[in-house]
Structure formats: structure tokens, C-alpha cells
Amino acid sequence: MPELRKDPIIGRWVIIATERGKRPHDFVIEEEVTRGGFCPFCPGNEHTTPPEILAYREPGTAPNSPGWRLRVVNNKFPALVLQGDPDRMGEGMFDKMNGIGTHEVIIENPDHHVTLASISLEGFHEVLRAYGDRIRALAEDPRFRYVLVFKNQGRSAGASLEHSHSQLIGLPIVPELVMEELNGSKFYYNWKERCVFCDMIRQELQQQVRVVLENQEFVAICPFAPRSPFEVWILPKAHYSSYIDLKAESYYRLAEIFSETLKRLEKSLGKAPYNFILHTAPIREPEMPYYHWHFEIMPKLTLVAGFEWGSGFYINPTPPEDAAQFLREVQLDASREPTNQA
Amino acid sequence: MPELRKDPIIGRWVIIATERGKRPHDFVIEEEVTRGGFCPFCPGNEHTTPPEILAYREPGTAPNSPGWRLRVVNNKFPALVLQGDPDRMGEGMFDKMNGIGTHEVIIENPDHHVTLASISLEGFHEVLRAYGDRIRALAEDPRFRYVLVFKNQGRSAGASLEHSHSQLIGLPIVPELVMEELNGSKFYYNWKERCVFCDMIRQELQQQVRVVLENQEFVAICPFAPRSPFEVWILPKAHYSSYIDLKAESYYRLAEIFSETLKRLEKSLGKAPYNFILHTAPIREPEMPYYHWHFEIMPKLTLVAGFEWGSGFYINPTPPEDAAQFLREVQLDASREPTNQA
């Protein structure tokens, strides 16, 4: 019998098809094909992007020239503009403001063919550090209330360029799903005086049925009520509401578990498109006892039909218990870098 | 400058690209191609579907045989099952229940090639009446709390069969987005003592910039803060929280405006895939002064990237003012059936 399961944070119900759960080979996976053509993100083409905002470079190399390991530039076609003030205003009963914000691209590495599933641990660590560095820098701008870090991997997941990159949007508002998580976790905290994410991590580590991986500091789980097959969340075991409070050495531990999670997803699902998104506390908020930052990784396997989009009601054909088991058991290539198990 | 706009009901912010707004020809529209092959929904193949639950038939024709104008059958691959009780239970901190529910298919007309954009007004009226008849029937089952009516038109909008059909899911829970609308509109009502939808309709009819069509009883608008380009909502002008309180003759007025809206969308966007969904009050609730039923129609033009899905934060490249103007001005074929203007 299918099950209805409730997300413990925001209270969203999803249908989980527990009986004939779909395994990876049951999905028609749209593998990415190489697109070719000119790439503005490749070394030597730095002049074709807006100037770099941040770069990790080899000593002695000049800005906006080769020699970088990672570059952050403004999006050439930004969804928001940086000039001006939000100017909140009404139009009768409606509320609006100027679309002030920033839209940046994190070019994760110089090699056109390296993805986050194949990048070195050192490289992955620098990507994660760049997220933190940029959020910290943007928190200085009082016009912003939130920095949204996300990645679209593969064309049908929304990546318009092939060269592996993440994106970041600085916003004068808090996005709706993050607001729902803040409200939901506050409600739980007011009642239990415990963080709902900490409770979830405790139960997952004890049950060991939806855990994909763990190391000293982090855990990767298939959440109890996932919207999509093979959805994976990565969370710090210790309570932190904001990503920018991550210690320098923790970026390495996070890179280890994140890298192995992506390798296991790729080994299971082929080069399926995916998205991930960082859910963290709004900027300049003091540490919140009820919120807990995390990454949500969503492979793009099922078509999200309009009724799911228009109702907030998801049907997931793969139980997270099956997905987690599959991801744990899939054999990675022998050459893979080992992950320290806790 | 782009604008950030807030949905007045649930408070979701969206980015509207007001400057270089995309017009229909700017989108790469995936037109539906005829798929061919055996169709279980065509007359003569009634034995290949589960038995009919409801049918509007010519006098003297037998159930599950030709002679029908519209048929409702159970989905052959239902997401939920009808046997048993919900049996709400916990798994540690998590909440779940049996996936009790019903999943029905409304085969809208016998002709394989007729869509809701080309069906007769009489036929459209019967489709709308069937939605009401089925919601009313399912409201008798105390296990259900909500009936979700929706349509996926076109393969990439989630339609697995070509023959035009709608779907209906009876659920023991209220879907998340409807719950958000209920909460948001209740909040507004508690503050203003007015229905937020009624206020919105009043302002739209006065401003006349986002109105696509209206007749005596209904209005079709591009909402102020739409998630997607050319999103259209159809609402009754008078306050009703539940679709099943629609009077028999009102189905005709609704068919008129709905039909012309779909014709105008098709004429503007080609045979673009779309979804629509009925948002109505939970079943067996008394009339609610704060909630207002409506249809939401969402053409599938932009790819919903993961970050939008994972953040609840949408970027819409077409201002609703432009979309409404385009839809108002597009020339329908001379042969079209006239709609009574209010």
C-alpha cells in the first residue's frame, strides 16, 4: 500500500509508492551530451565574462587572466540588478519593490570536462569555501536579506552552459520555502525546545535506514518525505543555523561527503541532471536555536507535472529507504578517493 | 528594472522581468506531436479501462460501451488505493498514514483529436459539470478531506496518454499549496474582514490591465505575481469557497470563459503543453467567508529549474500585464463561438 508521509519541518505531505518502488533502471534518464562550441568559462576566455569578483589563483597570476582554480563573476544576464534601493511600495492591495539584487556565477574549476562528481576533493573544498566567502561578503550589504546558493547540473535541470558552475542570488527578501522552514522549525522548537533537524538527524543515525553516508561532522540522508526519487540532504551533525559559521577545516569534511554523494548518485543514475540548493539562515541573523543549515540535492528523474507544482503535493515512486540502500551499496570505482567513515 | 512582487494570498515573492519581457515568439515552445498507437480512451476500447464510475451517455446505450460523451474511470495505475483506513501513525518523530485515496480519469470526449481548446461549449460544460459531480460524490466518503482536480495537457506537462483527459485525486489530507492559501486568506480576512480574492478581483476589474476576459459571472486574469509566463487564473466574481456550490447554469458561463481562455492561449503560444488545477475548499467544510475557489492555468514555457523548485522563488520573464494584453489582443479565428462579454 502506498504511504502518505509528512515532512516534519514544513508539514508537506507526499505520496510514497512503497510497493513497486522504482529502482534506477526504471527511470528514463536523460544523460547529458557534450554540447561543444565556444565556452566563456574556459581559461583564456576570461575577457568574455564580467570581471571577476573573487578568484582563487596561482601566485603571481593577474585578475581576469588564466591561472585561476575558481572564479566568481556576475551573471551576464542577471535576473536582478545591483543599482538602487528596494523601494518597497504598494499598488492598491499589491506589494512590490525594485528587483535589487545580485546574481553571480561560481565557475568551479578551469577544466571544461570536470564536474562536481569528478573534481578533486581539494577543488570541491574550494567550491564550498567560495560559497561561504561570497555569502559573508554579501552580508555586508544591508539591502540584502538572503543569499541563495544553487546549482543546475545538466541542460534539463536548467544549466544553460555546460562548463560546471554554481550560481548565487542575493535578495532583499527571504525565499518562500526557506521562510516555511524557518516558521515550521520555530513552531517545533517552541513546542519541544529542540531543533527539528537535530531530532531528525538523531533518529536517522539511530534507525540507519535512510542514511547514505556519514563522517565525523556530516550526514547524507534520503529524507523521510522526499518530493523526488533519490533526493538527498546533507546536514552538519552539530547544530548551526548558518553556513558561514562553518569552520575552515569543516569545508574538507563537507567536500568529502558531498563528493562521494554525487559520485554515488552518478554511479546509480548515470549522468542524470540534478539541482542542489543551500538552505541556510537569512544573513545577519544571530545564531538561531531552531534552524539548521543543509544542502538539498534533487536528481531530475520524474517529470514534475503541473498538478504537483500547482498543489504542492508530490508523488514519489521511490521510497527513500530503497534509494538510500541503493546509494549505499552501489560500487564506486576502485580508484575513488576514500571517505573517512565516522 | 526588474520587480519583486508578492502574491497577496500566500506571500510568495517572484521576480518579474519588467524590462525585456518575453513575448510568445521568444519562447521555444515544444508543440505536441501526434503519437498514434492504440488508445484505451477511444470508443470501442471501453473494456481496456477500469469500469466507468460516471458517464454522460446517449439514451439507451449500455455502460462501458460506446455512446458516451464523457466517461470517468479509475486510473489503471493509481497513486493511491481505495481499500482500508488511513491509520495515522508515527515512526518516531515522523508522521505517516496509509495511502488511502482515489485516482480517477475524466475522459473528456470520445473524439481522440478534440482537446479542451477545440471542444464544443456543450462538451466543455459537461467536463466542468463532471468535476462537480465527482467532488460531490467523493465528499460522501468520510475518509477524504480533499479532492484535487487537475489536467496535464501535453507530454512534457505530464500527460502519458494523448486522448484529452483530466484527473482527480481524492485525499485524506489537504495539499500544501491549498493549505497555504487557506491560511493566507484567513489571515487577511482576520485583519480586513474581506476575502482577499474578492479584493483582488475588484482591483483587477477596476485597473483593467491584467484582465484577459470577463463575462457576467467569471473573470480570467493574469495574476499580479505569477510564477510562470502567461499564467491565467479563472475566478467567479461572486464569493464562493467551494466549486460544488456552482449552480447548474453557471457551468455554461464558466465553460465560455474557460474555452475562450484556452483558445487564446493556444492561438498565442501554439499547442504548448499546459497544466491547470482547481483550487477549492476542502470537502464538507461549510461556506468559508475567506476562501474563494478558482482555476490556475499554467502553460509550460520556461523550464522550472531546481533552484525555483527548491527555494519556492520564481523568476518570470513575462510581466502579467504584457501577457494579458497579448491574450486580449490575439485574433481568434472568425469561426469561433462568440463569448458573451459582461
Interface residues (C-beta under 8 A of the other chain):
Chain A: M1 P2 E3 L4 R5 K6 P8 I10 G11 R12 W13 I15 I16 A17 T18 A79 L80 V81 G84 P86 E91 G92 M93 F94 D95 K96 M97 N98 G99 L148 F150 K151 N152 S156 A157 G158 Q167 I169 L171 P172 I173 P175 E176 L177 V178 M179 E180 V196 D199 M200 Q203 Q207 F224 A225 R227 Y274 N275 F276 I277 H279 E296 M298 K300 L303 V304 A305 G306 F307 W309 G310 S311 G312 F313 I315
Chain B: M1 P2 E3 L4 R5 K6 P8 I10 G11 R12 W13 I15 I16 A17 T18 A79 L80 V81 G84 P86 E91 G92 M93 F94 D95 K96 M97 N98 G99 L148 F150 N152 S156 A157 G158 Q167 I169 L171 P172 I173 P175 E176 L177 V178 M179 E180 V196 D199 M200 Q203 Q207 F224 A225 R227 Y274 N275 F276 I277 H279 E296 M298 K300 L303 V304 A305 G306 F307 W309 G310 S311 G312 F313 I315
